[in-house]
Amino acid sequence: MSEPYSLRALGLSAGQSKSAVVKIDLDPYVQTAIEYVPDPGVEGTLGITAMMEGISLDLKFRAEYHGPCARCLDPAVYRALVTSYELHDANTDDEEMRSDFVDDGLQTVDIDGWAKEAIGLEFPTRVLCRKDCLGLCPVCGENQNETGLHEHEQPLDSRWGALAALELDDAGEPDAGPEPATDSAT
């Protein structure tokens, strides 16, 4: 875990800004029981601007996460480009003006926590090895990126077996068999 960024010695007046390169330790991202592991050594840029009341913060970073493709299970990479903004005014009770990542007592910013939340908001619902991934065949499990789309002959559902034994005429009515003989002696 990276050290929180200290705001103590900034000495910024309203309207002044400062930026710094910060180290970010990201945890693996788990989505539907699948783990995506980030590359280590992520660096970002933290921007701080003093306002009349409080500060404005922005965090920008790039990260790559590696894990299985959601369709075919081949290796896949998600490349995140994250830009996140926070406002913080220690002298207000307005929750929208108080960042969850700033500790007023210690006067620090939790960069790692902020980055992890920002990744969670950016992460796609499915990470694919490529946009046009065909996935695995639901019948045989083969990777359709390698074999192409294919079909399998489906066996007849045994529950329909009794219907298959029925002999139906062209109208879908049961075939009554031969016409009964009538007595024409009258």
Secondary structure, DSSP 4 states (H G I P E B T S, - for coil): -PPPEE-TT--PPTT-EEEEEEEE-PPPEEETTEEEEEPS-EEEEEEEEE-SSSEEEEEEEEEEEEEE-TTT-SEEEEEEEEEEEEEE-TT---GGGS-TTEETTTTEE-HHHHHHHHHHHH--S---SSTT---B-TTT--BHHHH-S---PPPPPGGGHHHHHS-B-TTSPBP--SPPP-----
